[in-house]
Amino acid sequence: MATTAFNVGAVLGPFAAGPLVDRTDRPATALWCSAAFTAAAVGVVLVGHRRRATSEAGQVRAETR
């Protein structure tokens, strides 16, 4: 899964940043685009972590510790 996620990111990054840099004529736009993707990825991880912690299995694991 990690390799697949890495490859998807390697495709989506230039696919999204290329047109933005083209339209704005500012290469720094690519950095902002990557920052937005990074923030989205962190959000997905946090939501997944929260769901795992609040599931029944997570509660059982927490009780056994």
N, CA, C and O atoms as a Tripos MOL2 file, in Angstrom:
@<TRIPOS>MOLECULE
protein
  260   259    65     0     0
PROTEIN
NO_CHARGES

@<TRIPOS>ATOM
      1 N           0.8130   -1.1900    0.0000 N.3       1 MET1
      2 CA          0.0000    0.0000    0.0000 C.3       1 MET1
      3 C           0.8620    1.2620    0.0000 C.2       1 MET1
      4 O           0.5170    2.2460   -0.6550 O.2       1 MET1
      5 N           1.9680    1.2430    0.7200 N.am      2 ALA2
      6 CA          2.8080    2.4330    0.7970 C.3       2 ALA2
      7 C           3.4020    2.7680   -0.5700 C.2       2 ALA2
      8 O           3.4860    3.9360   -0.9490 O.2       2 ALA2
      9 N           3.8090    1.7420   -1.2990 N.am      3 THR3
     10 CA          4.3790    1.9770   -2.6310 C.3       3 THR3
     11 C           3.3190    2.5360   -3.5650 C.2       3 THR3
     12 O           3.6010    3.4330   -4.3610 O.2       3 THR3
     13 N           2.1210    2.0220   -3.4760 N.am      4 THR4
     14 CA          1.0390    2.5180   -4.3100 C.3       4 THR4
     15 C           0.7320    3.9770   -3.9830 C.2       4 THR4
     16 O           0.5520    4.7940   -4.8860 O.2       4 THR4
     17 N           0.6730    4.3000   -2.7100 N.am      5 ALA5
     18 CA          0.4090    5.6840   -2.3040 C.3       5 ALA5
     19 C           1.5240    6.6070   -2.7890 C.2       5 ALA5
     20 O           1.2610    7.7240   -3.2350 O.2       5 ALA5
     21 N           2.7620    6.1410   -2.7020 N.am      6 PHE6
     22 CA          3.8910    6.9350   -3.1740 C.3       6 PHE6
     23 C           3.7780    7.1950   -4.6740 C.2       6 PHE6
     24 O           4.0040    8.3160   -5.1310 O.2       6 PHE6
     25 N           3.4320    6.1700   -5.4320 N.am      7 ASN7
     26 CA          3.3090    6.3260   -6.8870 C.3       7 ASN7
     27 C           2.1390    7.2200   -7.2640 C.2       7 ASN7
     28 O           2.2430    8.0080   -8.2050 O.2       7 ASN7
     29 N           1.0410    7.1100   -6.5540 N.am      8 VAL8
     30 CA         -0.1080    7.9880   -6.8220 C.3       8 VAL8
     31 C           0.2830    9.4380   -6.5510 C.2       8 VAL8
     32 O          -0.0690   10.3310   -7.3220 O.2       8 VAL8
     33 N           0.9990    9.6730   -5.4740 N.am      9 GLY9
     34 CA          1.4560   11.0240   -5.1710 C.3       9 GLY9
     35 C           2.4320   11.5520   -6.2080 C.2       9 GLY9
     36 O           2.4220   12.7390   -6.5370 O.2       9 GLY9
     37 N           3.2790   10.6600   -6.7240 N.am     10 ALA10
     38 CA          4.2410   11.0710   -7.7450 C.3      10 ALA10
     39 C           3.5530   11.4570   -9.0490 C.2      10 ALA10
     40 O           4.1030   12.2270   -9.8360 O.2      10 ALA10
     41 N           2.3670   10.9320   -9.2800 N.am     11 VAL11
     42 CA          1.6090   11.2780  -10.4870 C.3      11 VAL11
     43 C           0.7320   12.5130  -10.2420 C.2      11 VAL11
     44 O           0.6890   13.4210  -11.0720 O.2      11 VAL11
     45 N           0.0390   12.5420   -9.1060 N.am     12 LEU12
     46 CA         -0.9030   13.6350   -8.8470 C.3      12 LEU12
     47 C          -0.2100   14.9750   -8.5820 C.2      12 LEU12
     48 O          -0.7460   16.0260   -8.9340 O.2      12 LEU12
     49 N           0.9580   14.9460   -7.9730 N.am     13 GLY13
     50 CA          1.6710   16.1830   -7.6830 C.3      13 GLY13
     51 C           1.9550   16.9990   -8.9310 C.2      13 GLY13
     52 O           1.5010   18.1390   -9.0310 O.2      13 GLY13
     53 N           2.7030   16.4420   -9.8960 N.am     14 PRO14
     54 CA          2.9660   17.2030  -11.1200 C.3      14 PRO14
     55 C           1.7050   17.4740  -11.9460 C.2      14 PRO14
     56 O           1.6050   18.4960  -12.6250 O.2      14 PRO14
     57 N           0.7500   16.5480  -11.8790 N.am     15 PHE15
     58 CA         -0.4920   16.7280  -12.6310 C.3      15 PHE15
     59 C          -1.2530   17.9540  -12.1310 C.2      15 PHE15
     60 O          -1.8650   18.6710  -12.9230 O.2      15 PHE15
     61 N          -1.2170   18.1950  -10.8260 N.am     16 ALA16
     62 CA         -1.9150   19.3480  -10.2540 C.3      16 ALA16
     63 C          -1.0530   20.6140  -10.2940 C.2      16 ALA16
     64 O          -1.5520   21.6980  -10.5960 O.2      16 ALA16
     65 N           0.2300   20.4750   -9.9920 N.am     17 ALA17
     66 CA          1.0950   21.6550   -9.8930 C.3      17 ALA17
     67 C           1.4610   22.2180  -11.2610 C.2      17 ALA17
     68 O           1.6240   23.4300  -11.4030 O.2      17 ALA17
     69 N           1.5920   21.3710  -12.2560 N.am     18 GLY18
     70 CA          1.9800   21.8380  -13.5910 C.3      18 GLY18
     71 C           1.0600   22.9120  -14.1470 C.2      18 GLY18
     72 O           1.5290   23.9910  -14.5090 O.2      18 GLY18
     73 N          -0.2290   22.6460  -14.2220 N.am     19 PRO19
     74 CA         -1.1460   23.6820  -14.7250 C.3      19 PRO19
     75 C          -1.1750   24.9410  -13.8590 C.2      19 PRO19
     76 O          -1.3260   26.0480  -14.3760 O.2      19 PRO19
     77 N          -1.0330   24.7710  -12.5450 N.am     20 LEU20
     78 CA         -1.0210   25.9510  -11.6680 C.3      20 LEU20
     79 C           0.1940   26.8260  -11.9370 C.2      20 LEU20
     80 O           0.0770   28.0500  -12.0020 O.2      20 LEU20
     81 N           1.3490   26.2130  -12.0910 N.am     21 VAL21
     82 CA          2.5560   26.9780  -12.3860 C.3      21 VAL21
     83 C           2.4420   27.6160  -13.7600 C.2      21 VAL21
     84 O           2.8890   28.7440  -13.9660 O.2      21 VAL21
     85 N           1.8440   26.8980  -14.6950 N.am     22 ASP22
     86 CA          1.6350   27.4340  -16.0460 C.3      22 ASP22
     87 C           0.7620   28.6860  -16.0250 C.2      22 ASP22
     88 O           1.0620   29.6680  -16.7030 O.2      22 ASP22
     89 N          -0.3100   28.6480  -15.2520 N.am     23 ARG23
     90 CA         -1.2470   29.7720  -15.2160 C.3      23 ARG23
     91 C          -0.7080   30.9710  -14.4500 C.2      23 ARG23
     92 O          -0.9830   32.1170  -14.8060 O.2      23 ARG23
     93 N           0.0580   30.7080  -13.4010 N.am     24 THR24
     94 CA          0.5250   31.8150  -12.5740 C.3      24 THR24
     95 C           1.9020   32.3240  -12.9700 C.2      24 THR24
     96 O           2.2850   33.4250  -12.5750 O.2      24 THR24
     97 N           2.6430   31.5550  -13.7330 N.am     25 ASP25
     98 CA          4.0240   31.8900  -14.1150 C.3      25 ASP25
     99 C           4.9190   32.0950  -12.8990 C.2      25 ASP25
    100 O           5.8800   32.8610  -12.9550 O.2      25 ASP25
    101 N           4.6120   31.4260  -11.8250 N.am     26 ARG26
    102 CA          5.4280   31.4980  -10.6050 C.3      26 ARG26
    103 C           5.7700   30.0750  -10.1620 C.2      26 ARG26
    104 O           4.8760   29.3290   -9.7620 O.2      26 ARG26
    105 N           7.0270   29.6880  -10.2230 N.am     27 PRO27
    106 CA          7.4150   28.3340   -9.8060 C.3      27 PRO27
    107 C           7.1140   28.0330   -8.3370 C.2      27 PRO27
    108 O           6.9330   26.8710   -7.9720 O.2      27 PRO27
    109 N           7.0570   29.0610   -7.4950 N.am     28 ALA28
    110 CA          6.7710   28.8380   -6.0770 C.3      28 ALA28
    111 C           5.3620   28.2820   -5.8620 C.2      28 ALA28
    112 O           5.0620   27.7460   -4.7940 O.2      28 ALA28
    113 N           4.5110   28.4050   -6.8560 N.am     29 THR29
    114 CA          3.1570   27.8600   -6.7540 C.3      29 THR29
    115 C           3.2000   26.3480   -6.5420 C.2      29 THR29
    116 O           2.3310   25.7900   -5.8720 O.2      29 THR29
    117 N           4.1960   25.6910   -7.1050 N.am     30 ALA30
    118 CA          4.3410   24.2430   -6.9210 C.3      30 ALA30
    119 C           4.5620   23.9030   -5.4480 C.2      30 ALA30
    120 O           4.0860   22.8740   -4.9680 O.2      30 ALA30
    121 N           5.2770   24.7600   -4.7370 N.am     31 LEU31
    122 CA          5.4930   24.5210   -3.3080 C.3      31 LEU31
    123 C           4.1860   24.6320   -2.5250 C.2      31 LEU31
    124 O           3.9310   23.8400   -1.6180 O.2      31 LEU31
    125 N           3.3620   25.6190   -2.8810 N.am     32 TRP32
    126 CA          2.0720   25.7610   -2.2100 C.3      32 TRP32
    127 C           1.1600   24.5860   -2.5210 C.2      32 TRP32
    128 O           0.3980   24.1330   -1.6670 O.2      32 TRP32
    129 N           1.2440   24.1030   -3.7370 N.am     33 CYS33
    130 CA          0.4430   22.9390   -4.1190 C.3      33 CYS33
    131 C           0.8720   21.7150   -3.3030 C.2      33 CYS33
    132 O           0.0300   20.9580   -2.8210 O.2      33 CYS33
    133 N           2.1740   21.5300   -3.1550 N.am     34 SER34
    134 CA          2.6610   20.3920   -2.3650 C.3      34 SER34
    135 C           2.3000   20.5520   -0.8950 C.2      34 SER34
    136 O           2.0270   19.5630   -0.2140 O.2      34 SER34
    137 N           2.2950   21.7770   -0.4020 N.am     35 ALA35
    138 CA          1.8840   22.0130    0.9870 C.3      35 ALA35
    139 C           0.4100   21.6550    1.1840 C.2      35 ALA35
    140 O           0.0360   21.1030    2.2190 O.2      35 ALA35
    141 N          -0.4140   21.9680    0.2010 N.am     36 ALA36
    142 CA         -1.8360   21.6250    0.2880 C.3      36 ALA36
    143 C          -2.0370   20.1110    0.2870 C.2      36 ALA36
    144 O          -2.8410   19.5870    1.0580 O.2      36 ALA36
    145 N          -1.3050   19.4110   -0.5820 N.am     37 PHE37
    146 CA         -1.3990   17.9470   -0.6140 C.3      37 PHE37
    147 C          -0.8930   17.3390    0.6920 C.2      37 PHE37
    148 O          -1.4590   16.3580    1.1760 O.2      37 PHE37
    149 N           0.1560   17.9060    1.2620 N.am     38 THR38
    150 CA          0.6790   17.4070    2.5290 C.3      38 THR38
    151 C          -0.3330   17.6050    3.6470 C.2      38 THR38
    152 O          -0.5360   16.7130    4.4700 O.2      38 THR38
    153 N          -0.9650   18.7650    3.6790 N.am     39 ALA39
    154 CA         -1.9860   19.0260    4.6880 C.3      39 ALA39
    155 C          -3.1690   18.0660    4.5400 C.2      39 ALA39
    156 O          -3.7220   17.5970    5.5350 O.2      39 ALA39
    157 N          -3.5470   17.7810    3.3140 N.am     40 ALA40
    158 CA         -4.6330   16.8300    3.0760 C.3      40 ALA40
    159 C          -4.2420   15.4320    3.5510 C.2      40 ALA40
    160 O          -5.0560   14.7300    4.1510 O.2      40 ALA40
    161 N          -3.0080   15.0300    3.2890 N.am     41 ALA41
    162 CA         -2.5420   13.7160    3.7260 C.3      41 ALA41
    163 C          -2.5180   13.6110    5.2450 C.2      41 ALA41
    164 O          -2.9010   12.5840    5.8050 O.2      41 ALA41
    165 N          -2.0730   14.6620    5.9060 N.am     42 VAL42
    166 CA         -2.0690   14.6640    7.3730 C.3      42 VAL42
    167 C          -3.5000   14.5610    7.8930 C.2      42 VAL42
    168 O          -3.7540   13.8530    8.8680 O.2      42 VAL42
    169 N          -4.4240   15.2530    7.2580 N.am     43 GLY43
    170 CA         -5.8300   15.1600    7.6560 C.3      43 GLY43
    171 C          -6.3830   13.7590    7.5150 C.2      43 GLY43
    172 O          -7.1130   13.2880    8.3880 O.2      43 GLY43
    173 N          -6.0460   13.0890    6.4280 N.am     44 VAL44
    174 CA         -6.5060   11.7120    6.2160 C.3      44 VAL44
    175 C          -5.9410   10.7940    7.2960 C.2      44 VAL44
    176 O          -6.6540    9.9420    7.8260 O.2      44 VAL44
    177 N          -4.6720   10.9670    7.6180 N.am     45 VAL45
    178 CA         -4.0480   10.1370    8.6530 C.3      45 VAL45
    179 C          -4.7070   10.3750   10.0030 C.2      45 VAL45
    180 O          -4.9730    9.4240   10.7380 O.2      45 VAL45
    181 N          -4.9710   11.6300   10.3340 N.am     46 LEU46
    182 CA         -5.5940   11.9350   11.6230 C.3      46 LEU46
    183 C          -7.0100   11.3790   11.7190 C.2      46 LEU46
    184 O          -7.4060   10.8570   12.7610 O.2      46 LEU46
    185 N          -7.7670   11.4890   10.6430 N.am     47 VAL47
    186 CA         -9.1330   10.9430   10.6450 C.3      47 VAL47
    187 C          -9.0880    9.4270   10.7700 C.2      47 VAL47
    188 O          -9.8760    8.8450   11.5150 O.2      47 VAL47
    189 N          -8.1800    8.7860   10.0550 N.am     48 GLY48
    190 CA         -8.0440    7.3330   10.1570 C.3      48 GLY48
    191 C          -7.6240    6.8950   11.5440 C.2      48 GLY48
    192 O          -8.1170    5.8950   12.0650 O.2      48 GLY48
    193 N          -6.7190    7.6410   12.1370 N.am     49 HIS49
    194 CA         -6.2720    7.3070   13.4970 C.3      49 HIS49
    195 C          -7.4150    7.4690   14.4910 C.2      49 HIS49
    196 O          -7.5800    6.6440   15.3890 O.2      49 HIS49
    197 N          -8.1950    8.5200   14.3350 N.am     50 ARG50
    198 CA         -9.3160    8.7600   15.2480 C.3      50 ARG50
    199 C         -10.3700    7.6670   15.1050 C.2      50 ARG50
    200 O         -10.9200    7.1990   16.1020 O.2      50 ARG50
    201 N         -10.6500    7.2610   13.8710 N.am     51 ARG51
    202 CA        -11.6460    6.2030   13.6640 C.3      51 ARG51
    203 C         -11.1690    4.8870   14.2620 C.2      51 ARG51
    204 O         -11.9540    4.1460   14.8540 O.2      51 ARG51
    205 N          -9.8840    4.6000   14.1060 N.am     52 ARG52
    206 CA         -9.3450    3.3500   14.6390 C.3      52 ARG52
    207 C          -9.3980    3.3630   16.1630 C.2      52 ARG52
    208 O          -9.6690    2.3340   16.7820 O.2      52 ARG52
    209 N          -9.1430    4.5070   16.7660 N.am     53 ALA53
    210 CA         -9.1300    4.6020   18.2260 C.3      53 ALA53
    211 C         -10.5280    4.5080   18.8080 C.2      53 ALA53
    212 O         -10.6890    4.0670   19.9460 O.2      53 ALA53
    213 N         -11.5430    4.9130   18.0560 N.am     54 THR54
    214 CA        -12.9030    4.9010   18.5930 C.3      54 THR54
    215 C         -13.6920    3.6650   18.1770 C.2      54 THR54
    216 O         -14.8520    3.5230   18.5640 O.2      54 THR54
    217 N         -13.0960    2.7750   17.4070 N.am     55 SER55
    218 CA        -13.8070    1.5600   17.0240 C.3      55 SER55
    219 C         -13.8720    0.6110   18.2140 C.2      55 SER55
    220 O         -13.1540    0.7940   19.1970 O.2      55 SER55
    221 N         -14.7250   -0.3950   18.1310 N.am     56 GLU56
    222 CA        -14.8610   -1.3460   19.2310 C.3      56 GLU56
    223 C         -13.5580   -2.0820   19.4730 C.2      56 GLU56
    224 O         -13.1710   -2.2990   20.6210 O.2      56 GLU56
    225 N         -12.8800   -2.4670   18.4110 N.am     57 ALA57
    226 CA        -11.6120   -3.1720   18.5720 C.3      57 ALA57
    227 C         -10.5900   -2.2810   19.2590 C.2      57 ALA57
    228 O          -9.8140   -2.7570   20.0880 O.2      57 ALA57
    229 N         -10.5780   -1.0110   18.9310 N.am     58 GLY58
    230 CA         -9.6650   -0.0780   19.5710 C.3      58 GLY58
    231 C          -9.9760    0.0790   21.0500 C.2      58 GLY58
    232 O          -9.0670    0.2020   21.8710 O.2      58 GLY58
    233 N         -11.2530    0.0760   21.3900 N.am     59 GLN59
    234 CA        -11.6310    0.1960   22.7850 C.3      59 GLN59
    235 C         -11.2440   -1.0470   23.5680 C.2      59 GLN59
    236 O         -10.8110   -0.9530   24.7170 O.2      59 GLN59
    237 N         -11.4010   -2.2180   22.9450 N.am     60 VAL60
    238 CA        -11.0250   -3.4580   23.6140 C.3      60 VAL60
    239 C          -9.5280   -3.4860   23.8390 C.2      60 VAL60
    240 O          -9.0600   -3.8720   24.9110 O.2      60 VAL60
    241 N          -8.7620   -3.0690   22.8070 N.am     61 ARG61
    242 CA         -7.3100   -3.0320   22.9450 C.3      61 ARG61
    243 C          -6.8960   -2.0690   24.0540 C.2      61 ARG61
    244 O          -5.9710   -2.3570   24.8140 O.2      61 ARG61
    245 N          -7.5660   -0.9460   24.1460 N.am     62 ALA62
    246 CA         -7.2350    0.0380   25.1700 C.3      62 ALA62
    247 C          -7.5420   -0.4980   26.5770 C.2      62 ALA62
    248 O          -6.8180   -0.2070   27.5290 O.2      62 ALA62
    249 N          -8.6170   -1.2810   26.6970 N.am     63 GLU63
    250 CA         -8.9880   -1.8220   27.9980 C.3      63 GLU63
    251 C          -8.0130   -2.8940   28.4580 C.2      63 GLU63
    252 O          -7.8030   -3.0540   29.6600 O.2      63 GLU63
    253 N          -7.4150   -3.6260   27.5350 N.am     64 THR64
    254 CA         -6.5030   -4.7030   27.9140 C.3      64 THR64
    255 C          -5.1160   -4.1880   28.2550 C.2      64 THR64
    256 O          -4.2980   -4.9380   28.7870 O.2      64 THR64
    257 N          -4.8380   -2.9510   27.9690 N.am     65 ARG65
    258 CA         -3.5020   -2.4080   28.2900 C.3      65 ARG65
    259 C          -3.3970   -2.0490   29.6890 C.2      65 ARG65
    260 O          -2.3480   -1.5790   30.1280 O.2      65 ARG65
@<TRIPOS>BOND
     1     1     2 1
     2     2     3 1
     3     3     4 2
     4     3     5 am
     5     5     6 1
     6     6     7 1
     7     7     8 2
     8     7     9 am
     9     9    10 1
    10    10    11 1
    11    11    12 2
    12    11    13 am
    13    13    14 1
    14    14    15 1
    15    15    16 2
    16    15    17 am
    17    17    18 1
    18    18    19 1
    19    19    20 2
    20    19    21 am
    21    21    22 1
    22    22    23 1
    23    23    24 2
    24    23    25 am
    25    25    26 1
    26    26    27 1
    27    27    28 2
    28    27    29 am
    29    29    30 1
    30    30    31 1
    31    31    32 2
    32    31    33 am
    33    33    34 1
    34    34    35 1
    35    35    36 2
    36    35    37 am
    37    37    38 1
    38    38    39 1
    39    39    40 2
    40    39    41 am
    41    41    42 1
    42    42    43 1
    43    43    44 2
    44    43    45 am
    45    45    46 1
    46    46    47 1
    47    47    48 2
    48    47    49 am
    49    49    50 1
    50    50    51 1
    51    51    52 2
    52    51    53 am
    53    53    54 1
    54    54    55 1
    55    55    56 2
    56    55    57 am
    57    57    58 1
    58    58    59 1
    59    59    60 2
    60    59    61 am
    61    61    62 1
    62    62    63 1
    63    63    64 2
    64    63    65 am
    65    65    66 1
    66    66    67 1
    67    67    68 2
    68    67    69 am
    69    69    70 1
    70    70    71 1
    71    71    72 2
    72    71    73 am
    73    73    74 1
    74    74    75 1
    75    75    76 2
    76    75    77 am
    77    77    78 1
    78    78    79 1
    79    79    80 2
    80    79    81 am
    81    81    82 1
    82    82    83 1
    83    83    84 2
    84    83    85 am
    85    85    86 1
    86    86    87 1
    87    87    88 2
    88    87    89 am
    89    89    90 1
    90    90    91 1
    91    91    92 2
    92    91    93 am
    93    93    94 1
    94    94    95 1
    95    95    96 2
    96    95    97 am
    97    97    98 1
    98    98    99 1
    99    99   100 2
   100    99   101 am
   101   101   102 1
   102   102   103 1
   103   103   104 2
   104   103   105 am
   105   105   106 1
   106   106   107 1
   107   107   108 2
   108   107   109 am
   109   109   110 1
   110   110   111 1
   111   111   112 2
   112   111   113 am
   113   113   114 1
   114   114   115 1
   115   115   116 2
   116   115   117 am
   117   117   118 1
   118   118   119 1
   119   119   120 2
   120   119   121 am
   121   121   122 1
   122   122   123 1
   123   123   124 2
   124   123   125 am
   125   125   126 1
   126   126   127 1
   127   127   128 2
   128   127   129 am
   129   129   130 1
   130   130   131 1
   131   131   132 2
   132   131   133 am
   133   133   134 1
   134   134   135 1
   135   135   136 2
   136   135   137 am
   137   137   138 1
   138   138   139 1
   139   139   140 2
   140   139   141 am
   141   141   142 1
   142   142   143 1
   143   143   144 2
   144   143   145 am
   145   145   146 1
   146   146   147 1
   147   147   148 2
   148   147   149 am
   149   149   150 1
   150   150   151 1
   151   151   152 2
   152   151   153 am
   153   153   154 1
   154   154   155 1
   155   155   156 2
   156   155   157 am
   157   157   158 1
   158   158   159 1
   159   159   160 2
   160   159   161 am
   161   161   162 1
   162   162   163 1
   163   163   164 2
   164   163   165 am
   165   165   166 1
   166   166   167 1
   167   167   168 2
   168   167   169 am
   169   169   170 1
   170   170   171 1
   171   171   172 2
   172   171   173 am
   173   173   174 1
   174   174   175 1
   175   175   176 2
   176   175   177 am
   177   177   178 1
   178   178   179 1
   179   179   180 2
   180   179   181 am
   181   181   182 1
   182   182   183 1
   183   183   184 2
   184   183   185 am
   185   185   186 1
   186   186   187 1
   187   187   188 2
   188   187   189 am
   189   189   190 1
   190   190   191 1
   191   191   192 2
   192   191   193 am
   193   193   194 1
   194   194   195 1
   195   195   196 2
   196   195   197 am
   197   197   198 1
   198   198   199 1
   199   199   200 2
   200   199   201 am
   201   201   202 1
   202   202   203 1
   203   203   204 2
   204   203   205 am
   205   205   206 1
   206   206   207 1
   207   207   208 2
   208   207   209 am
   209   209   210 1
   210   210   211 1
   211   211   212 2
   212   211   213 am
   213   213   214 1
   214   214   215 1
   215   215   216 2
   216   215   217 am
   217   217   218 1
   218   218   219 1
   219   219   220 2
   220   219   221 am
   221   221   222 1
   222   222   223 1
   223   223   224 2
   224   223   225 am
   225   225   226 1
   226   226   227 1
   227   227   228 2
   228   227   229 am
   229   229   230 1
   230   230   231 1
   231   231   232 2
   232   231   233 am
   233   233   234 1
   234   234   235 1
   235   235   236 2
   236   235   237 am
   237   237   238 1
   238   238   239 1
   239   239   240 2
   240   239   241 am
   241   241   242 1
   242   242   243 1
   243   243   244 2
   244   243   245 am
   245   245   246 1
   246   246   247 1
   247   247   248 2
   248   247   249 am
   249   249   250 1
   250   250   251 1
   251   251   252 2
   252   251   253 am
   253   253   254 1
   254   254   255 1
   255   255   256 2
   256   255   257 am
   257   257   258 1
   258   258   259 1
   259   259   260 2
@<TRIPOS>SUBSTRUCTURE
     1 MET1         2 RESIDUE 1 A MET
     2 ALA2         6 RESIDUE 1 A ALA
     3 THR3        10 RESIDUE 1 A THR
     4 THR4        14 RESIDUE 1 A THR
     5 ALA5        18 RESIDUE 1 A ALA
     6 PHE6        22 RESIDUE 1 A PHE
     7 ASN7        26 RESIDUE 1 A ASN
     8 VAL8        30 RESIDUE 1 A VAL
     9 GLY9        34 RESIDUE 1 A GLY
    10 ALA10       38 RESIDUE 1 A ALA
    11 VAL11       42 RESIDUE 1 A VAL
    12 LEU12       46 RESIDUE 1 A LEU
    13 GLY13       50 RESIDUE 1 A GLY
    14 PRO14       54 RESIDUE 1 A PRO
    15 PHE15       58 RESIDUE 1 A PHE
    16 ALA16       62 RESIDUE 1 A ALA
    17 ALA17       66 RESIDUE 1 A ALA
    18 GLY18       70 RESIDUE 1 A GLY
    19 PRO19       74 RESIDUE 1 A PRO
    20 LEU20       78 RESIDUE 1 A LEU
    21 VAL21       82 RESIDUE 1 A VAL
    22 ASP22       86 RESIDUE 1 A ASP
    23 ARG23       90 RESIDUE 1 A ARG
    24 THR24       94 RESIDUE 1 A THR
    25 ASP25       98 RESIDUE 1 A ASP
    26 ARG26      102 RESIDUE 1 A ARG
    27 PRO27      106 RESIDUE 1 A PRO
    28 ALA28      110 RESIDUE 1 A ALA
    29 THR29      114 RESIDUE 1 A THR
    30 ALA30      118 RESIDUE 1 A ALA
    31 LEU31      122 RESIDUE 1 A LEU
    32 TRP32      126 RESIDUE 1 A TRP
    33 CYS33      130 RESIDUE 1 A CYS
    34 SER34      134 RESIDUE 1 A SER
    35 ALA35      138 RESIDUE 1 A ALA
    36 ALA36      142 RESIDUE 1 A ALA
    37 PHE37      146 RESIDUE 1 A PHE
    38 THR38      150 RESIDUE 1 A THR
    39 ALA39      154 RESIDUE 1 A ALA
    40 ALA40      158 RESIDUE 1 A ALA
    41 ALA41      162 RESIDUE 1 A ALA
    42 VAL42      166 RESIDUE 1 A VAL
    43 GLY43      170 RESIDUE 1 A GLY
    44 VAL44      174 RESIDUE 1 A VAL
    45 VAL45      178 RESIDUE 1 A VAL
    46 LEU46      182 RESIDUE 1 A LEU
    47 VAL47      186 RESIDUE 1 A VAL
    48 GLY48      190 RESIDUE 1 A GLY
    49 HIS49      194 RESIDUE 1 A HIS
    50 ARG50      198 RESIDUE 1 A ARG
    51 ARG51      202 RESIDUE 1 A ARG
    52 ARG52      206 RESIDUE 1 A ARG
    53 ALA53      210 RESIDUE 1 A ALA
    54 THR54      214 RESIDUE 1 A THR
    55 SER55      218 RESIDUE 1 A SER
    56 GLU56      222 RESIDUE 1 A GLU
    57 ALA57      226 RESIDUE 1 A ALA
    58 GLY58      230 RESIDUE 1 A GLY
    59 GLN59      234 RESIDUE 1 A GLN
    60 VAL60      238 RESIDUE 1 A VAL
    61 ARG61      242 RESIDUE 1 A ARG
    62 ALA62      246 RESIDUE 1 A ALA
    63 GLU63      250 RESIDUE 1 A GLU
    64 THR64      254 RESIDUE 1 A THR
    65 ARG65      258 RESIDUE 1 A ARG
